[in-house]
């Protein structure tokens, strides 16, 4: 009897084990390790963004426009007009057109309402070289040129710095713009000078009518001319006189002397035009 019971128990155990083996597993199979992602190519480094100029905002009280250009006149005067010679040299890199805004800023501090007005190359070509010397086209005059290059500037006033053709004091010998001249007989008894014929104009930003400062400007100019001695900035050593004329471009000493003379002319007249 005991043997039969034991056999029954063993038989039940076998069936139970078989049932367990056939029953579906309630646990999910172990997840296989994820495939290693393919190595990505390093993204090319973005090029550094070009730094854009910061747009000036706020009101513009004075717009400064300089048209001194990059030409240096060289004159040689003799006893007669047949001995006279005239030529030009490049002053590219001398930064003469940087000086007016720098001197205005020196006079006004860091006033953000004083701005330099940029313009396209050649904008003043017709002003300096009009199509006709007898009947000038209105579009070649300063008001029209200033109106054209300041369409979006919206300044209250515009201070315009240009150059002009002058004459040697006491003579009819013409000296053009900014440059140097020598005067004498042959190569003897010759003297050398630097000159800067710098003109100033002020225009109303709404009407483009010229704002008259002639009386005050005359007073400043007349006062500077009362000196009994020659302006040391205009006296030039023979060693600095460009001979041949094209050698002016490479003369550092002549560049610095010219910049100093132009700056002195600006400092004398700019206060007159900064008055309300």
TORDO-261500 format. One record per residue (C-alpha): residue in one letter; x negated, y negated, z. Coordinates in Angstrom, 1 decimal, padded with zeros to 4 digits. Layout:
residues N
{mise->A	X->X	Y->Y	Z->Z} .
...
//
This chain:
residues 276
{mise->X	X->000.0	Y->000.0	Z->000.0} .
{mise->X	X->-002.8	Y->-002.4	Z->000.9} .
{mise->X	X->-004.6	Y->-001.4	Z->-002.3} .
{mise->X	X->-001.5	Y->-002.3	Z->-004.4} .
{mise->X	X->-001.1	Y->-005.7	Z->-002.6} .
{mise->X	X->-004.8	Y->-006.5	Z->-003.2} .
{mise->X	X->-004.4	Y->-005.6	Z->-006.9} .
{mise->X	X->-001.4	Y->-007.9	Z->-007.1} .
{mise->X	X->-003.2	Y->-010.8	Z->-005.6} .
{mise->X	X->-006.1	Y->-010.3	Z->-008.0} .
{mise->X	X->-003.7	Y->-010.2	Z->-010.9} .
{mise->X	X->-001.9	Y->-013.4	Z->-009.9} .
{mise->X	X->-005.3	Y->-015.1	Z->-009.4} .
{mise->X	X->-006.4	Y->-014.2	Z->-012.9} .
{mise->X	X->-003.1	Y->-015.5	Z->-014.5} .
{mise->X	X->-003.6	Y->-018.8	Z->-012.5} .
{mise->X	X->-007.1	Y->-019.2	Z->-013.7} .
{mise->X	X->-006.1	Y->-018.5	Z->-017.2} .
{mise->X	X->-003.3	Y->-021.2	Z->-016.9} .
{mise->X	X->-005.8	Y->-023.7	Z->-015.7} .
{mise->X	X->-008.1	Y->-023.0	Z->-018.5} .
{mise->X	X->-005.4	Y->-023.5	Z->-021.1} .
{mise->X	X->-003.8	Y->-026.6	Z->-019.6} .
{mise->X	X->-004.8	Y->-029.9	Z->-021.4} .
{mise->X	X->-007.3	Y->-032.0	Z->-019.5} .
{mise->X	X->-005.8	Y->-035.1	Z->-017.9} .
{mise->X	X->-009.2	Y->-036.9	Z->-018.0} .
{mise->X	X->-010.5	Y->-038.5	Z->-021.2} .
{mise->X	X->-013.7	Y->-037.2	Z->-022.6} .
{mise->X	X->-016.8	Y->-039.2	Z->-021.6} .
{mise->X	X->-017.2	Y->-042.1	Z->-024.0} .
{mise->X	X->-020.1	Y->-041.8	Z->-026.2} .
{mise->X	X->-022.7	Y->-044.6	Z->-025.9} .
{mise->X	X->-021.9	Y->-047.5	Z->-028.3} .
{mise->X	X->-023.9	Y->-047.6	Z->-031.4} .
{mise->X	X->-026.7	Y->-050.1	Z->-031.2} .
{mise->X	X->-025.7	Y->-053.2	Z->-033.3} .
{mise->X	X->-027.8	Y->-053.9	Z->-036.3} .
{mise->X	X->-030.3	Y->-056.6	Z->-035.6} .
{mise->X	X->-029.1	Y->-059.9	Z->-037.0} .
{mise->X	X->-031.4	Y->-062.1	Z->-038.9} .
{mise->X	X->-032.3	Y->-065.2	Z->-037.0} .
{mise->X	X->-030.2	Y->-068.1	Z->-038.2} .
{mise->X	X->-032.3	Y->-070.7	Z->-039.9} .
{mise->X	X->-032.9	Y->-073.7	Z->-037.7} .
{mise->X	X->-030.7	Y->-076.6	Z->-038.6} .
{mise->X	X->-032.6	Y->-079.5	Z->-040.0} .
{mise->X	X->-032.8	Y->-082.5	Z->-037.7} .
{mise->X	X->-030.0	Y->-084.9	Z->-038.6} .
{mise->X	X->-031.1	Y->-088.0	Z->-040.2} .
{mise->X	X->-031.0	Y->-090.8	Z->-037.7} .
{mise->X	X->-028.4	Y->-093.3	Z->-038.9} .
{mise->X	X->-028.8	Y->-097.0	Z->-038.0} .
{mise->X	X->-026.5	Y->-098.1	Z->-035.2} .
{mise->X	X->-023.8	Y->-100.3	Z->-036.5} .
{mise->X	X->-023.8	Y->-103.7	Z->-035.0} .
{mise->X	X->-020.5	Y->-104.6	Z->-033.3} .
{mise->X	X->-019.1	Y->-107.7	Z->-031.8} .
{mise->X	X->-019.1	Y->-111.3	Z->-033.1} .
{mise->X	X->-021.8	Y->-112.6	Z->-035.2} .
{mise->X	X->-022.7	Y->-116.2	Z->-034.4} .
{mise->X	X->-025.7	Y->-116.6	Z->-036.8} .
{mise->X	X->-026.7	Y->-114.5	Z->-039.7} .
{mise->X	X->-030.4	Y->-114.9	Z->-040.7} .
{mise->X	X->-031.2	Y->-114.5	Z->-044.4} .
{mise->X	X->-034.9	Y->-114.7	Z->-045.5} .
{mise->X	X->-035.9	Y->-114.9	Z->-049.2} .
{mise->X	X->-039.6	Y->-115.8	Z->-049.0} .
{mise->X	X->-040.4	Y->-112.9	Z->-051.2} .
{mise->X	X->-043.7	Y->-111.1	Z->-051.7} .
{mise->X	X->-045.7	Y->-113.5	Z->-054.0} .
{mise->X	X->-048.7	Y->-115.5	Z->-053.1} .
{mise->X	X->-049.5	Y->-118.5	Z->-055.4} .
{mise->X	X->-053.1	Y->-119.3	Z->-056.2} .
{mise->X	X->-053.9	Y->-122.7	Z->-057.7} .
{mise->X	X->-057.2	Y->-124.2	Z->-058.9} .
{mise->X	X->-057.2	Y->-127.9	Z->-059.7} .
{mise->X	X->-059.9	Y->-129.7	Z->-061.6} .
{mise->X	X->-060.6	Y->-133.3	Z->-062.7} .
{mise->X	X->-058.2	Y->-133.0	Z->-065.6} .
{mise->X	X->-055.1	Y->-130.8	Z->-066.2} .
{mise->X	X->-057.1	Y->-128.8	Z->-068.7} .
{mise->X	X->-059.2	Y->-127.4	Z->-065.8} .
{mise->X	X->-056.1	Y->-126.4	Z->-063.8} .
{mise->X	X->-055.4	Y->-122.7	Z->-063.3} .
{mise->X	X->-052.4	Y->-121.0	Z->-061.7} .
{mise->X	X->-051.7	Y->-117.3	Z->-060.9} .
{mise->X	X->-050.0	Y->-115.1	Z->-058.4} .
{mise->X	X->-050.9	Y->-112.1	Z->-056.2} .
{mise->X	X->-048.7	Y->-109.6	Z->-054.4} .
{mise->X	X->-048.1	Y->-109.9	Z->-050.7} .
{mise->X	X->-046.2	Y->-106.6	Z->-050.4} .
{mise->X	X->-046.9	Y->-105.4	Z->-046.8} .
{mise->X	X->-047.5	Y->-108.8	Z->-045.4} .
{mise->X	X->-044.0	Y->-108.9	Z->-043.9} .
{mise->X	X->-043.3	Y->-112.6	Z->-044.6} .
{mise->X	X->-039.5	Y->-112.0	Z->-044.7} .
{mise->X	X->-039.7	Y->-110.4	Z->-041.2} .
{mise->X	X->-040.9	Y->-113.6	Z->-039.7} .
{mise->X	X->-037.7	Y->-115.8	Z->-039.8} .
{mise->X	X->-035.6	Y->-113.4	Z->-037.8} .
{mise->X	X->-038.4	Y->-112.7	Z->-035.4} .
{mise->X	X->-038.8	Y->-116.4	Z->-034.8} .
{mise->X	X->-035.1	Y->-117.0	Z->-034.4} .
{mise->X	X->-034.9	Y->-114.1	Z->-031.9} .
{mise->X	X->-037.9	Y->-115.6	Z->-030.0} .
{mise->X	X->-035.9	Y->-118.9	Z->-029.8} .
{mise->X	X->-032.6	Y->-117.3	Z->-028.8} .
{mise->X	X->-033.7	Y->-114.3	Z->-026.7} .
{mise->X	X->-032.0	Y->-111.0	Z->-027.3} .
{mise->X	X->-028.7	Y->-112.6	Z->-028.2} .
{mise->X	X->-026.7	Y->-109.8	Z->-030.0} .
{mise->X	X->-024.7	Y->-112.3	Z->-031.9} .
{mise->X	X->-027.8	Y->-113.3	Z->-033.9} .
{mise->X	X->-028.3	Y->-110.8	Z->-036.7} .
{mise->X	X->-030.5	Y->-110.3	Z->-039.7} .
{mise->X	X->-028.6	Y->-110.0	Z->-043.0} .
{mise->X	X->-030.0	Y->-107.5	Z->-045.5} .
{mise->X	X->-029.5	Y->-107.8	Z->-049.2} .
{mise->X	X->-030.3	Y->-105.9	Z->-052.4} .
{mise->X	X->-033.7	Y->-106.4	Z->-054.1} .
{mise->X	X->-033.5	Y->-109.1	Z->-056.8} .
{mise->X	X->-030.5	Y->-110.9	Z->-055.2} .
{mise->X	X->-032.4	Y->-114.2	Z->-055.4} .
{mise->X	X->-034.1	Y->-113.8	Z->-058.8} .
{mise->X	X->-031.7	Y->-116.1	Z->-060.6} .
{mise->X	X->-032.1	Y->-118.7	Z->-057.8} .
{mise->X	X->-035.8	Y->-118.9	Z->-058.3} .
{mise->X	X->-035.7	Y->-118.3	Z->-062.1} .
{mise->X	X->-032.5	Y->-119.8	Z->-063.4} .
{mise->X	X->-031.4	Y->-119.0	Z->-067.0} .
{mise->X	X->-031.4	Y->-122.7	Z->-067.8} .
{mise->X	X->-033.4	Y->-125.5	Z->-066.1} .
{mise->X	X->-031.1	Y->-128.2	Z->-067.4} .
{mise->X	X->-027.6	Y->-126.8	Z->-066.8} .
{mise->X	X->-027.7	Y->-124.4	Z->-063.9} .
{mise->X	X->-024.9	Y->-121.8	Z->-063.6} .
{mise->X	X->-023.0	Y->-122.1	Z->-060.3} .
{mise->X	X->-023.5	Y->-118.4	Z->-059.7} .
{mise->X	X->-027.3	Y->-119.1	Z->-059.5} .
{mise->X	X->-026.9	Y->-121.5	Z->-056.6} .
{mise->X	X->-027.4	Y->-120.6	Z->-053.0} .
{mise->X	X->-023.7	Y->-120.8	Z->-051.8} .
{mise->X	X->-022.7	Y->-118.2	Z->-054.4} .
{mise->X	X->-025.6	Y->-115.9	Z->-053.7} .
{mise->X	X->-025.0	Y->-116.1	Z->-049.9} .
{mise->X	X->-021.3	Y->-115.5	Z->-050.4} .
{mise->X	X->-022.0	Y->-112.4	Z->-052.5} .
{mise->X	X->-024.4	Y->-110.8	Z->-050.0} .
{mise->X	X->-022.4	Y->-111.6	Z->-046.9} .
{mise->X	X->-019.0	Y->-110.3	Z->-048.0} .
{mise->X	X->-018.7	Y->-108.0	Z->-044.9} .
{mise->X	X->-021.0	Y->-109.8	Z->-042.5} .
{mise->X	X->-018.3	Y->-112.2	Z->-041.0} .
{mise->X	X->-020.8	Y->-114.5	Z->-039.3} .
{mise->X	X->-019.9	Y->-118.0	Z->-038.1} .
{mise->X	X->-022.9	Y->-119.5	Z->-039.8} .
{mise->X	X->-025.8	Y->-118.4	Z->-042.1} .
{mise->X	X->-029.3	Y->-119.7	Z->-041.7} .
{mise->X	X->-031.1	Y->-119.2	Z->-045.1} .
{mise->X	X->-034.9	Y->-119.4	Z->-045.4} .
{mise->X	X->-036.2	Y->-119.9	Z->-048.9} .
{mise->X	X->-039.3	Y->-121.4	Z->-050.5} .
{mise->X	X->-039.7	Y->-124.3	Z->-052.9} .
{mise->X	X->-042.2	Y->-126.0	Z->-055.2} .
{mise->X	X->-044.1	Y->-128.9	Z->-053.5} .
{mise->X	X->-046.9	Y->-131.2	Z->-054.5} .
{mise->X	X->-050.3	Y->-131.8	Z->-053.0} .
{mise->X	X->-050.1	Y->-135.0	Z->-050.9} .
{mise->X	X->-050.9	Y->-138.1	Z->-052.8} .
{mise->X	X->-050.9	Y->-136.4	Z->-056.2} .
{mise->X	X->-048.6	Y->-134.9	Z->-058.7} .
{mise->X	X->-050.2	Y->-131.5	Z->-058.6} .
{mise->X	X->-047.5	Y->-128.8	Z->-058.1} .
{mise->X	X->-048.0	Y->-126.0	Z->-055.6} .
{mise->X	X->-045.4	Y->-123.2	Z->-055.7} .
{mise->X	X->-043.9	Y->-121.5	Z->-052.6} .
{mise->X	X->-046.5	Y->-120.0	Z->-050.4} .
{mise->X	X->-050.2	Y->-119.7	Z->-051.3} .
{mise->X	X->-053.6	Y->-121.4	Z->-051.5} .
{mise->X	X->-055.2	Y->-124.0	Z->-053.7} .
{mise->X	X->-058.7	Y->-125.4	Z->-054.3} .
{mise->X	X->-059.4	Y->-128.9	Z->-055.5} .
{mise->X	X->-062.6	Y->-130.5	Z->-056.8} .
{mise->X	X->-065.0	Y->-131.1	Z->-059.6} .
{mise->X	X->-066.3	Y->-127.9	Z->-061.1} .
{mise->X	X->-067.7	Y->-125.7	Z->-058.4} .
{mise->X	X->-069.1	Y->-128.7	Z->-056.5} .
{mise->X	X->-067.3	Y->-130.9	Z->-053.9} .
{mise->X	X->-064.5	Y->-128.4	Z->-053.8} .
{mise->X	X->-062.1	Y->-128.0	Z->-050.8} .
{mise->X	X->-059.6	Y->-125.2	Z->-050.0} .
{mise->X	X->-056.2	Y->-125.3	Z->-048.5} .
{mise->X	X->-053.4	Y->-123.0	Z->-047.5} .
{mise->X	X->-049.8	Y->-124.1	Z->-047.9} .
{mise->X	X->-046.3	Y->-122.8	Z->-047.1} .
{mise->X	X->-043.3	Y->-124.7	Z->-048.7} .
{mise->X	X->-040.5	Y->-123.3	Z->-046.6} .
{mise->X	X->-037.0	Y->-124.6	Z->-046.9} .
{mise->X	X->-034.0	Y->-124.3	Z->-044.5} .
{mise->X	X->-030.3	Y->-124.3	Z->-045.2} .
{mise->X	X->-027.3	Y->-123.6	Z->-043.0} .
{mise->X	X->-023.9	Y->-122.6	Z->-044.4} .
{mise->X	X->-020.5	Y->-122.2	Z->-042.8} .
{mise->X	X->-019.5	Y->-118.6	Z->-042.7} .
{mise->X	X->-015.9	Y->-119.2	Z->-043.7} .
{mise->X	X->-016.1	Y->-121.9	Z->-046.4} .
{mise->X	X->-019.8	Y->-121.5	Z->-047.4} .
{mise->X	X->-020.1	Y->-125.2	Z->-047.3} .
{mise->X	X->-023.5	Y->-126.5	Z->-046.4} .
{mise->X	X->-023.9	Y->-127.8	Z->-042.9} .
{mise->X	X->-025.9	Y->-131.0	Z->-043.0} .
{mise->X	X->-029.0	Y->-131.0	Z->-040.7} .
{mise->X	X->-031.0	Y->-133.3	Z->-043.0} .
{mise->X	X->-031.4	Y->-136.2	Z->-040.5} .
{mise->X	X->-032.6	Y->-134.0	Z->-037.7} .
{mise->X	X->-034.8	Y->-132.0	Z->-040.0} .
{mise->X	X->-036.4	Y->-135.1	Z->-041.4} .
{mise->X	X->-037.1	Y->-136.2	Z->-037.8} .
{mise->X	X->-038.8	Y->-133.0	Z->-037.0} .
{mise->X	X->-040.8	Y->-133.0	Z->-040.2} .
{mise->X	X->-041.8	Y->-136.7	Z->-039.9} .
{mise->X	X->-042.9	Y->-136.2	Z->-036.3} .
{mise->X	X->-045.2	Y->-133.3	Z->-037.3} .
{mise->X	X->-046.7	Y->-135.5	Z->-040.1} .
{mise->X	X->-047.8	Y->-138.3	Z->-037.8} .
{mise->X	X->-051.0	Y->-136.5	Z->-036.8} .
{mise->X	X->-054.2	Y->-138.3	Z->-037.8} .
{mise->X	X->-056.1	Y->-135.2	Z->-038.7} .
{mise->X	X->-055.4	Y->-132.3	Z->-041.1} .
{mise->X	X->-053.4	Y->-129.4	Z->-039.8} .
{mise->X	X->-056.0	Y->-126.8	Z->-038.9} .
{mise->X	X->-053.7	Y->-124.1	Z->-040.1} .
{mise->X	X->-053.8	Y->-125.4	Z->-043.7} .
{mise->X	X->-057.6	Y->-125.8	Z->-043.9} .
{mise->X	X->-059.1	Y->-122.8	Z->-045.6} .
{mise->X	X->-062.7	Y->-121.7	Z->-045.7} .
{mise->X	X->-064.1	Y->-121.0	Z->-049.1} .
{mise->X	X->-064.7	Y->-117.3	Z->-048.0} .
{mise->X	X->-061.0	Y->-116.9	Z->-047.6} .
{mise->X	X->-059.9	Y->-118.4	Z->-050.9} .
{mise->X	X->-058.9	Y->-115.5	Z->-053.2} .
{mise->X	X->-061.3	Y->-115.5	Z->-056.1} .
{mise->X	X->-060.2	Y->-113.7	Z->-058.2} .
{mise->X	X->-056.5	Y->-114.4	Z->-057.2} .
{mise->X	X->-055.5	Y->-110.7	Z->-057.1} .
{mise->X	X->-058.0	Y->-110.2	Z->-054.2} .
{mise->X	X->-055.5	Y->-111.9	Z->-051.9} .
{mise->X	X->-053.5	Y->-108.7	Z->-051.6} .
{mise->X	X->-056.3	Y->-106.9	Z->-049.8} .
{mise->X	X->-057.4	Y->-109.7	Z->-047.5} .
{mise->X	X->-056.3	Y->-109.0	Z->-043.9} .
{mise->X	X->-057.7	Y->-112.4	Z->-042.7} .
{mise->X	X->-055.8	Y->-114.3	Z->-045.4} .
{mise->X	X->-052.6	Y->-112.3	Z->-044.5} .
{mise->X	X->-052.9	Y->-113.3	Z->-040.8} .
{mise->X	X->-053.6	Y->-116.9	Z->-041.6} .
{mise->X	X->-050.6	Y->-117.1	Z->-043.9} .
{mise->X	X->-048.3	Y->-115.5	Z->-041.4} .
{mise->X	X->-049.5	Y->-117.9	Z->-038.7} .
{mise->X	X->-048.8	Y->-120.9	Z->-041.0} .
{mise->X	X->-045.3	Y->-119.7	Z->-042.0} .
{mise->X	X->-044.5	Y->-119.0	Z->-038.3} .
{mise->X	X->-045.6	Y->-122.5	Z->-037.3} .
{mise->X	X->-043.3	Y->-123.9	Z->-040.0} .
{mise->X	X->-040.4	Y->-121.8	Z->-038.8} .
{mise->X	X->-041.0	Y->-122.7	Z->-035.1} .
{mise->X	X->-040.9	Y->-126.4	Z->-036.0} .
{mise->X	X->-037.6	Y->-126.3	Z->-037.8} .
{mise->X	X->-035.6	Y->-123.4	Z->-036.4} .
{mise->X	X->-034.5	Y->-125.4	Z->-033.2} .
{mise->X	X->-033.0	Y->-128.0	Z->-035.4} .
{mise->X	X->-030.7	Y->-125.4	Z->-037.0} .
{mise->X	X->-029.8	Y->-123.6	Z->-033.9} .
{mise->X	X->-028.0	Y->-126.6	Z->-032.5} .
{mise->X	X->-024.2	Y->-126.2	Z->-032.2} .
//
